[in-house]
Amino acid sequence: MNLNKRAEKYDPDSFASGVLGWAETLVMAVFVVILMFTFVFKIVVVVGSSMENTLFQDDRLIISNLCYDPSRGDIVVINSGVMNEVIVKRVIATAGETVRIDYNKCEVEIGGRVLDEPYIKERMVNTGSFSEVFYDAENDCYEYTVPFGYVFVMGDNRNHSTDSREIGLVSEDEILGRVVYRFYSDKAESGKVA
């Protein structure tokens, strides 16, 4: 042991400066997180079973609306003016596309091509609650054409979903954002949602 070594002297100014530096960093970090969750990300909670088996009641999701343009297959959160509530659905078709739903074959077609939909919970049935305006009696199916500025959405739990088949097309202005991450669930793993 070196007895000649002088004990370091406590400097209160240096300590206060260090604490202030850490406090400033912490405040800035909190400020950045608040900005991110105000303008870029939002947290939502799933209510209902319309998106099972992809999303479940009480799942906690992070959504983003930064530079977002709806694409087929996206799961979106919608502030529905028709339903007067916030809903979660999957985008099936976007502007300019034609959706054809054949309940006999349990198929959804976009532009004549059948969608591969491994995410749906069960075989679709026609509940009789869908608008007859879109019913094509000759082909025994429903057909919808999506105009500019709108999307056609459906729940993955098709037989228990109030979606574009009943409420009509959804304006892109009503979309709050795209689901990017599930951070809590009682029934599924956390992570990216597809």
C-alpha positions, 0 to 999 in steps of 0.5 A: 500500500502506498502511504504517499498517495494523497486521499482524493478530495471531495468536490461538491461543485463537481458532484452537483454538476454531475447530478445536473448533467444526469437530470438534464439527460433524463428530462430530455429522454422523457421529452423525446419519448413523450414526443414519439408517443404523441406524434409517431406511436400510440398505444391501444388496447384490443376490445372484442374478438373480431381479430381472433386468432391474430389479436385477442381481447386486452392485447396491448398494441403499439401503432404508428401513423408516420408516413403511413399509406394503407396496404393490403394485409395491414392491421389498422386501428380505425376511429370509426364514425359509423360505429362511433368507436375505435376498432381494429381490422385488417385491410383487405383492399385499397383504392381502385381494387374490387373485392368479391366475397363468395360465401359458398366457396369461403373465398375473398378475391381481389381483382379476380385473384383469391387471397391466401388468408391463413389468418382467418379463424374459421370458415366464413358464413353469410349471416344475412346482415350484409348490405344487399346493395353489393349482392351479385345474385347472378354469381351468388356473391358480394362485390365491392369497388373501393374508391380513392381515399377509402379501404375495405377492411375485415376482421380475421374472425369473419363470423364475429366481425362488424366490418366493411361488409356492414359499415361500408368502406372506411375513409383513410382519414379515419385510420389512426395507424398501423399495428406494428407491435404487440407488447402484452397479451394473455394469449399470444406472444409479444412481438411484431403482428402480421 
